[in-house]
Amino acid sequence: MITQNIYVAGIGITNFGKQLDKSVKDLVSQAVTSALKDAGCEPSQIQAAYFGTAGQGHLEGQTMVPGEVALRAMGISGIPVTNVENACATSSTALNAARLYVASGEGDICLVVGVDKLFSLDRAKSFGVFNGAWDVHDTEAQMALLNGLGSSVQPPTGTPEPGQRSPFMDIYANLSRLHMEAFGTTQRQLAAVASKNHNHSTLNPIAQFQYPMSIDQVLNDRIVSWPLTLPMCSPISDGAAAAIVCNEQGLKKMAHRNRAIRVLASVLRSGSDRHAHEFDQHLCHLAALQAYEIAGVGPGDMSLAEVHDATAFAEIQQTENLGFCKFGEGGPLVESGATTLGGRIPVSVSGGLISRGHPIGATGLAQIYELVTQLRGEAGARQVENARLGIAENGGGFVGVEEAAAVITILGR
């Protein structure tokens, strides 16, 4: 058990979106430089680094030592660098490891980085990144299992065939239909999530999409994989995020120590072979229960949440997993306005993956960036009033009927 206080002392992020003119090194340098400046920390004070990327090896061929290469290009070398890959949960996993590093006393100040450049002139190659995020030796059995979910809920007659897409959109579509079958969740409730997050993103200057959408506009857009329309699905993105993590001794060395935010809990968990209808055994729910216990708080104490809304359905599922409502009530929760900025528990005020963007390796730290910004009271027009506690859920990969890995992080002012 970690017995000392651990902090996020500095954060940095780039714009998310298509950035063909920037390299991975450029994005890393921008995010890390911002995080160092934010903390009041010199590069020479960094004692270790955890570097997360999920797609660089596939897209650029940098299959090994990406962290050592990118950080040396900006003058950070000679320290232990650990490269982390955990699909979409990559940089939250890196943060979890950095927290353990400074808690152990091995070092006092640690750098965490997450980056990916997913846009490619070869669109099929970009989507190919996701093909390694499940059991590549048993893909037919995996899809057969998922395709059998929610079989009583079928697309309306005349629904267009889906076009080019990530296989994960089909996974989420199947899970959506299961939820519809089990609880009566509607496509309009899915659209309410997407509309909310698109509207939130208009207040976030680094977001990939910064335009509002109504529920009807979301419903009337093209089908990706029914019941999911295009605005209900996260895009591919380029971007990077970074954080400076430290213990009490390290914090004393930070020039801006008064702006640090405490890491109250960070729980990393892998999935299980649960049955699809065992909703209360979902790995994110079990990890959230563990995180709440560690932090000594509960769902009702949270001021806001950032969840892994790779699709609109995922947000509905994760609000249930985090305990903001009962299982099966995530759809009515979003329709009620409770998860909108100004509501009872604002969710994905950043715009979420759907609108802020989803550069796989940077997504987990982008959630942390948003929580830290909110808890400092520095979020401007999207500020959650009197934000004191925030929770992030970040999932990665897929095995069986749930994510292969997930990290739940709770931060406190």
C-alpha positions in Angstrom: 0.0 0.0 0.0 1.2 3.5 -0.9 1.6 5.5 2.4 2.9 8.8 1.1 1.2 11.5 -0.9 1.8 11.4 -4.7 1.2 14.4 -6.9 0.7 15.5 -10.5 2.8 18.7 -10.3 2.7 19.6 -14.0 0.7 18.9 -17.1 1.1 19.6 -20.8 -0.8 18.8 -24.0 -0.8 19.5 -27.7 -3.8 20.2 -29.9 -5.5 17.0 -31.0 -6.4 16.3 -34.7 -4.7 15.8 -38.0 -1.1 17.1 -37.7 0.7 15.7 -40.8 3.3 18.5 -40.5 4.5 17.4 -37.1 6.5 14.3 -36.1 6.2 12.2 -32.9 9.3 14.0 -31.7 7.7 17.4 -32.3 4.6 16.5 -30.4 6.5 15.0 -27.5 8.7 18.0 -27.2 5.7 20.3 -27.1 3.8 18.4 -24.5 6.9 17.7 -22.2 8.1 21.3 -22.4 4.7 22.5 -21.4 4.5 20.1 -18.5 8.0 21.1 -17.2 7.1 24.7 -17.4 3.7 24.1 -15.7 5.4 22.4 -12.7 8.4 24.8 -12.5 10.7 21.8 -13.1 14.0 21.6 -15.0 14.7 18.7 -17.4 17.8 17.9 -15.3 15.5 17.2 -12.3 13.7 14.3 -14.1 14.9 11.0 -12.6 13.0 8.6 -14.7 10.4 8.5 -17.6 7.5 6.3 -18.5 6.8 6.7 -22.2 3.6 5.5 -23.8 2.7 4.9 -27.5 0.5 2.3 -29.0 0.6 3.0 -32.8 4.1 4.3 -33.6 5.6 0.9 -34.2 2.8 -0.1 -36.6 2.7 3.2 -38.5 6.4 4.3 -38.4 8.3 1.1 -37.8 9.7 2.4 -34.4 8.8 -0.9 -32.8 11.4 -0.6 -30.0 12.9 2.2 -27.8 10.5 4.9 -28.9 10.8 6.7 -25.6 14.6 6.8 -25.6 14.5 8.1 -29.2 11.9 10.8 -28.7 13.2 12.1 -25.4 16.8 12.2 -26.4 15.8 14.4 -29.4 14.7 17.1 -26.9 17.8 16.6 -24.6 16.5 14.2 -22.0 18.8 11.3 -21.7 20.8 9.2 -19.3 17.8 8.4 -17.1 15.9 5.1 -17.0 13.1 5.2 -19.7 10.4 2.5 -19.6 8.3 2.1 -22.7 4.6 1.3 -22.1 2.0 -0.1 -24.4 -1.5 -1.1 -23.2 -3.7 -0.2 -26.2 -5.9 2.8 -25.5 -5.0 2.6 -21.8 -1.3 3.1 -22.5 -0.6 6.5 -20.9 -2.8 5.9 -17.9 -0.9 2.7 -17.4 2.3 4.7 -17.6 1.0 7.1 -15.0 0.2 4.2 -12.8 3.8 3.0 -13.1 5.3 6.4 -12.5 3.2 6.7 -9.3 4.6 3.5 -8.0 8.2 4.6 -9.0 8.0 7.8 -6.9 6.1 6.1 -4.1 8.8 3.5 -3.8 11.4 6.1 -3.2 13.5 4.9 -6.1 13.2 8.5 -7.3 11.3 11.6 -6.4 10.4 13.1 -9.8 9.2 11.2 -12.8 8.0 12.2 -16.3 5.1 10.5 -18.0 4.4 10.9 -21.7 1.7 9.6 -24.0 1.8 10.1 -27.8 0.5 8.8 -31.1 0.2 10.0 -34.7 -2.5 7.9 -36.2 -3.2 9.9 -39.4 -1.6 8.4 -42.4 -2.0 9.0 -46.1 -2.8 5.3 -46.2 -6.1 5.3 -44.3 -6.3 1.5 -44.2 -2.9 1.5 -42.4 -4.3 3.9 -39.8 -7.2 1.7 -39.0 -4.8 -1.3 -39.0 -3.4 -0.1 -35.7 -6.5 -1.5 -34.0 -6.1 -5.0 -35.4 -3.5 -5.9 -32.8 -5.6 -4.9 -29.8 -7.3 -8.2 -29.3 -6.3 -11.9 -29.6 -4.9 -12.1 -33.1 -4.8 -15.9 -32.9 -8.5 -16.2 -32.3 -10.3 -13.4 -34.1 -13.0 -15.5 -35.6 -14.1 -16.9 -32.2 -13.9 -13.4 -30.7 -16.2 -11.9 -33.3 -18.5 -14.9 -33.2 -18.9 -14.3 -29.5 -19.6 -10.6 -29.9 -21.9 -11.0 -32.9 -24.1 -13.2 -30.8 -24.8 -10.4 -28.3 -28.1 -8.5 -28.5 -29.4 -10.7 -31.3 -33.0 -9.7 -30.7 -32.2 -6.1 -31.5 -31.6 -5.6 -35.3 -31.1 -2.6 -37.5 -34.2 -1.1 -39.1 -35.0 -2.3 -42.6 -33.1 -0.3 -45.2 -30.2 0.6 -42.9 -27.2 1.3 -45.1 -24.2 -1.1 -45.0 -21.3 0.4 -43.0 -18.2 1.7 -44.7 -14.5 1.6 -43.8 -14.1 1.6 -40.0 -12.1 0.3 -37.0 -13.2 -3.3 -36.0 -13.8 -1.8 -32.5 -16.8 0.1 -33.9 -18.4 -3.3 -34.6 -17.5 -4.5 -31.1 -19.2 -1.4 -29.5 -22.2 -1.8 -31.8 -22.7 -5.4 -30.5 -22.3 -4.2 -26.9 -24.8 -1.4 -27.6 -27.4 -3.9 -28.9 -26.9 -6.1 -25.8 -27.6 -3.1 -23.6 -30.6 -2.3 -25.6 -31.9 -5.9 -25.3 -31.2 -6.1 -21.6 -32.3 -2.6 -20.4 -34.2 -0.9 -23.2 -31.5 1.6 -24.0 -32.3 3.6 -27.1 -30.4 5.0 -30.1 -31.6 8.4 -29.1 -29.9 8.1 -25.7 -26.7 7.2 -27.5 -27.2 10.3 -29.6 -27.7 12.4 -26.4 -24.1 11.4 -25.3 -22.6 12.4 -28.6 -24.5 15.7 -28.8 -23.4 16.5 -25.2 -19.8 15.8 -25.9 -19.8 17.7 -29.2 -21.3 20.7 -27.4 -18.7 20.4 -24.5 -15.9 20.4 -27.0 -16.8 23.9 -28.3 -15.3 25.1 -25.0 -12.0 23.2 -25.3 -9.4 24.9 -27.5 -7.3 21.8 -28.0 -10.2 19.6 -29.1 -10.2 18.0 -32.6 -13.8 18.9 -33.2 -15.2 22.2 -32.0 -18.7 22.4 -33.3 -22.1 21.8 -31.7 -24.4 19.0 -32.7 -28.1 18.4 -31.8 -29.4 15.0 -31.0 -31.3 14.9 -34.3 -28.1 15.8 -36.3 -26.3 12.9 -34.6 -29.1 10.5 -35.4 -29.3 11.6 -39.0 -25.6 11.2 -39.8 -24.2 8.2 -41.6 -24.2 4.8 -40.0 -20.8 3.4 -39.0 -22.1 0.2 -37.4 -25.7 0.2 -36.3 -26.8 1.7 -33.9 -23.7 3.9 -34.0 -23.6 6.9 -36.3 -20.4 8.7 -37.2 -20.7 11.4 -34.5 -21.1 8.7 -31.9 -17.7 7.3 -32.7 -14.3 8.6 -31.7 -12.0 9.7 -34.6 -8.3 8.8 -35.1 -6.1 11.7 -34.0 -2.5 12.9 -33.6 -1.4 14.3 -30.3 0.6 14.1 -27.1 0.2 14.7 -23.4 2.7 14.7 -20.5 2.7 14.9 -16.7 5.3 15.5 -14.0 4.6 13.1 -11.1 6.4 13.4 -7.8 6.3 12.4 -4.1 6.6 14.9 -1.2 10.3 15.2 -1.5 10.0 15.9 -5.2 7.3 18.4 -4.7 9.6 20.5 -2.6 11.8 21.0 -5.6 9.0 22.2 -7.9 8.8 26.0 -8.3 5.0 25.9 -8.8 4.3 23.3 -6.0 1.2 25.1 -4.8 -0.6 24.1 -8.0 0.0 20.3 -7.6 -3.0 17.9 -7.5 -3.0 14.7 -5.4 -3.3 11.3 -6.9 -5.7 9.6 -4.5 -5.9 6.3 -6.3 -4.7 4.6 -9.5 -6.0 1.1 -10.2 -4.8 -1.0 -13.1 -6.8 -4.1 -13.9 -7.1 -6.7 -16.7 -10.3 -8.3 -17.9 -11.8 -11.7 -17.2 -13.9 -14.4 -18.8 -17.1 -13.1 -17.3 -20.4 -13.8 -19.0 -21.7 -10.8 -21.0 -24.8 -10.4 -18.7 -22.7 -10.2 -15.6 -22.6 -6.4 -15.8 -21.6 -5.9 -12.2 -18.4 -7.9 -12.8 -17.1 -5.6 -15.6 -13.5 -4.9 -15.0 -14.0 -1.1 -14.9 -16.7 -1.5 -12.2 -14.4 -3.7 -10.1 -11.5 -1.3 -10.6 -13.7 1.7 -9.6 -14.8 0.0 -6.4 -11.2 -0.7 -5.5 -10.2 2.9 -6.3 -13.0 4.4 -4.3 -11.9 2.2 -1.3 -8.3 3.3 -1.6 -9.2 7.0 -1.9 -11.8 6.8 0.9 -14.5 8.3 -1.2 -17.5 7.2 -3.2 -19.3 8.0 -6.5 -21.4 10.7 -4.9 -18.2 12.6 -3.9 -17.0 13.0 -7.5 -17.2 16.5 -9.0 -16.6 15.3 -12.5 -15.5 12.4 -14.6 -13.6 11.7 -17.8 -14.5 8.4 -19.3 -13.3 6.4 -22.3 -16.1 7.2 -24.7 -14.6 5.5 -27.7 -18.3 5.4 -28.7 -21.3 7.0 -27.2 -22.4 3.7 -25.8 -19.1 3.4 -23.9 -20.0 6.5 -21.9 -23.4 5.1 -20.9 -21.7 1.8 -19.9 -19.0 3.6 -17.9 -21.3 5.9 -16.0 -22.9 2.7 -14.7 -19.6 1.1 -14.0 -18.4 4.2 -12.0 -21.6 4.0 -9.8 -23.2 7.3 -11.0 -26.4 5.3 -11.6 -27.7 1.8 -11.4 -26.8 -0.7 -14.1 -29.2 -0.2 -17.1 -29.8 3.5 -16.2 -27.0 5.1 -18.0 -29.2 6.1 -20.9 -31.8 7.9 -18.8 -28.9 9.5 -16.8 -27.6 11.3 -19.9 -31.1 12.2 -21.1 -31.8 13.8 -17.7 -28.9 16.3 -18.2 -27.1 15.1 -15.1 -23.9 14.4 -17.0 -23.8 17.8 -18.8 -21.7 20.7 -17.7 -23.7 22.2 -14.8 -25.4 18.9 -14.1 -25.1 16.6 -11.1 -22.0 14.8 -12.3 -20.5 16.3 -15.5 -18.9 13.7 -17.7 -16.3 14.3 -20.4 -16.4 18.1 -20.2 -13.3 18.0 -22.4 -15.5 16.7 -25.2 -14.2 13.2 -24.6 -12.7 10.9 -27.1 -15.7 11.6 -29.4 -14.8 15.3 -29.8 -11.6 16.1 -28.1 -10.0 13.3 -30.1 -8.3 9.9 -29.5 -4.6 9.6 -30.2 -4.5 6.2 -28.6 -1.2 6.5 -26.6 -2.1 10.0 -25.3 -5.7 9.6 -24.4 -5.3 8.5 -20.8 -3.0 11.5 -20.0 -5.4 13.8 -21.8 -8.1 12.8 -19.3 -5.6 13.6 -16.5 -4.9 16.9 -18.1 -8.6 17.8 -18.0 -9.0 16.7 -14.4 -6.0 18.6 -13.2 -7.1 21.7 -15.1 -10.6 21.5 -13.6 -9.4 20.8 -10.0 -7.1 23.9 -10.3 -10.1 25.9 -11.3 -8.4 26.8 -14.6 -10.8 25.4 -17.2 -12.4 28.7 -18.2 -15.8 28.5 -19.9 -16.0 24.7 -19.3 -15.1 25.0 -15.6 -17.0 22.7 -13.3 -18.1 24.8 -10.3 -16.1 24.0 -7.1 -14.5 20.9 -8.5 -12.7 19.1 -5.7 -12.5 15.4 -6.8 -12.3 13.9 -10.3 -12.2 10.4 -11.7 -11.0 9.1 -15.0 -11.7 5.7 -16.6 -9.5 4.6 -19.4 -9.9 1.2 -21.1 -7.7 -0.5 -23.7 -7.9 -3.4 -26.1 -10.6 -6.1 -26.0 -10.7 -9.8 -25.0 -13.9 -11.7 -24.6 -16.8 -9.3 -23.8 -14.8 -6.5 -22.2 -11.7 -4.4 -22.4 -8.4 -6.2 -22.0 -7.1 -3.5 -19.6 -8.4 -0.6 -17.7 -7.1 2.1 -15.4 -9.2 4.1 -12.9 -7.6 7.2 -11.5 -9.0 9.5 -8.8 -7.5 13.0 -8.3 -8.1 15.4 -5.5 -7.6 19.2 -5.0 
